[in-house]
């Protein structure tokens, strides 16, 4: 642990008050906020692939539109999604709330795509809605090209924009109820059952961890948007292309809780 901490440059970091980019080795880009105010950041405006952190926007749109108890019929395109998936089949019927849980907890691309397809008819129309919502939120350095965060030309975001998006989903009880689950089970109307663990290794291990989302792609590297709460203090951390998002993330969160309020 000590060796890893030194490798990330945490032990040698200057006090937060003296250097905003206090942990340059933690990630290619990062933001750490305490109670909504930035403690430290590095390359926070650099445009990069967001990986599955993009699913926070998909989830935000679905939650804002409601109808979480409606039944969704899985599209052919959703069933053919690649990467992390539940194994849904074309024609499966699943509650929207369960697909949302799978997209957040498991980062399941088939569940994510099923929601996008049913809410707008096509993924392209849903992505247009994602970009419109990003613009409305003032995320000027964010553009989505698909609903689930696959690497794609013309798709990008920044640590600063991801932190702002994370702040939005953190206001949604429906999102947090899923994000804090260590394990979840969802079922199709036909009786098929899927049980899966949270991809966020902080959940159940790091004291006060609430969520929020993990992401990994070749273009983005390993990414994390994490939220933790202790004694009334809320710390939000975004790591893009992190050196070690779990143990390094632990150390950053510890530093943030121990730091003076900005």
WOKAPE-V478291 format. One record per residue. N is the residue number from 1. RES is the residue in one small letter. PHI is phi in whole degrees, -180 to 180 (999 if undefined). Layout:
BEGIN
N_RES_PHI + N_RES_PHI
END
This chain:
BEGIN
1_x_999 + 2_x_-64 + 3_x_-61 + 4_x_-65 + 5_x_-61 + 6_x_-65 + 7_x_-62 + 8_x_-80 + 9_x_81 + 10_x_-73 + 11_x_-65 + 12_x_-91 + 13_x_-68 + 14_x_-77 + 15_x_-58 + 16_x_-57 + 17_x_-67 + 18_x_-99 + 19_x_-152 + 20_x_-68 + 21_x_-89 + 22_x_-81 + 23_x_-133 + 24_x_-64 + 25_x_-93 + 26_x_-70 + 27_x_-164 + 28_x_-64 + 29_x_-150 + 30_x_-160 + 31_x_-143 + 32_x_-126 + 33_x_-116 + 34_x_-124 + 35_x_50 + 36_x_84 + 37_x_-115 + 38_x_-71 + 39_x_-88 + 40_x_-143 + 41_x_-158 + 42_x_-146 + 43_x_51 + 44_x_-66 + 45_x_-103 + 46_x_-77 + 47_x_-79 + 48_x_-143 + 49_x_-67 + 50_x_-90 + 51_x_52 + 52_x_-75 + 53_x_-63 + 54_x_-60 + 55_x_-64 + 56_x_-63 + 57_x_-70 + 58_x_-57 + 59_x_-65 + 60_x_-60 + 61_x_-62 + 62_x_-62 + 63_x_-66 + 64_x_-64 + 65_x_-82 + 66_x_75 + 67_x_58 + 68_x_-73 + 69_x_-94 + 70_x_-72 + 71_x_-94 + 72_x_-108 + 73_x_-93 + 74_x_-69 + 75_x_-79 + 76_x_-62 + 77_x_-64 + 78_x_-65 + 79_x_-65 + 80_x_-95 + 81_x_-59 + 82_x_-104 + 83_x_77 + 84_x_-68 + 85_x_-153 + 86_x_-81 + 87_x_107 + 88_x_-67 + 89_x_-111 + 90_x_-55 + 91_x_92 + 92_x_-57 + 93_x_-116 + 94_x_-138 + 95_x_-63 + 96_x_-58 + 97_x_-62 + 98_x_-71 + 99_x_-64 + 100_x_-61 + 101_x_-60 + 102_x_-66 + 103_x_-69 + 104_x_-82 + 105_x_-79 + 106_x_-93 + 107_x_61 + 108_x_-74 + 109_x_-71 + 110_x_-68 + 111_x_-67 + 112_x_-61 + 113_x_-68 + 114_x_-60 + 115_x_-65 + 116_x_-62 + 117_x_-65 + 118_x_-77 + 119_x_-78 + 120_x_-128 + 121_x_94 + 122_x_-143 + 123_x_-64 + 124_x_-59 + 125_x_-69 + 126_x_-67 + 127_x_-63 + 128_x_-60 + 129_x_-67 + 130_x_-61 + 131_x_-68 + 132_x_-65 + 133_x_-68 + 134_x_-61 + 135_x_-64 + 136_x_-64 + 137_x_-84 + 138_x_81 + 139_x_-85 + 140_x_-74 + 141_x_-113 + 142_x_-131 + 143_x_-147 + 144_x_-102 + 145_x_-118 + 146_x_-154 + 147_x_-80 + 148_x_-114 + 149_x_97 + 150_x_-58 + 151_x_-55 + 152_x_-159 + 153_x_-60 + 154_x_82 + 155_x_-105 + 156_x_-162 + 157_x_-156 + 158_x_-132 + 159_x_-61 + 160_x_-65 + 161_x_-68 + 162_x_-63 + 163_x_-63 + 164_x_-66 + 165_x_-64 + 166_x_-61 + 167_x_-62 + 168_x_-70 + 169_x_-68 + 170_x_-68 + 171_x_-87 + 172_x_-101 + 173_x_-57 + 174_x_-65 + 175_x_-69 + 176_x_-66 + 177_x_-61 + 178_x_-80 + 179_x_-62 + 180_x_-89 + 181_x_-74 + 182_x_-78 + 183_x_-148 + 184_x_-141 + 185_x_-131 + 186_x_-127 + 187_x_-133 + 188_x_-85 + 189_x_-61 + 190_x_-79 + 191_x_99 + 192_x_-73 + 193_x_-124 + 194_x_-129 + 195_x_-115 + 196_x_-149 + 197_x_-93 + 198_x_-70 + 199_x_-72 + 200_x_-87 + 201_x_-70 + 202_x_-74 + 203_x_-67 + 204_x_84 + 205_x_-119 + 206_x_-92 + 207_x_-58 + 208_x_90 + 209_x_-65 + 210_x_-112 + 211_x_166 + 212_x_-128 + 213_x_-162 + 214_x_-109 + 215_x_-160 + 216_x_-149 + 217_x_-145 + 218_x_-59 + 219_x_-76 + 220_x_-100 + 221_x_75 + 222_x_-92 + 223_x_-130 + 224_x_-157 + 225_x_-115 + 226_x_-120 + 227_x_-127 + 228_x_-140 + 229_x_-132 + 230_x_-145 + 231_x_49 + 232_x_82 + 233_x_-103 + 234_x_-114 + 235_x_-116 + 236_x_-114 + 237_x_-133 + 238_x_-121 + 239_x_-122 + 240_x_-115 + 241_x_51 + 242_x_-75 + 243_x_-70 + 244_x_-151 + 245_x_-72 + 246_x_-89 + 247_x_-70 + 248_x_-66 + 249_x_-65 + 250_x_-53 + 251_x_-64 + 252_x_-65 + 253_x_-62 + 254_x_-59 + 255_x_-62 + 256_x_-67 + 257_x_-66 + 258_x_-83 + 259_x_-75 + 260_x_-72 + 261_x_-60 + 262_x_-70
END
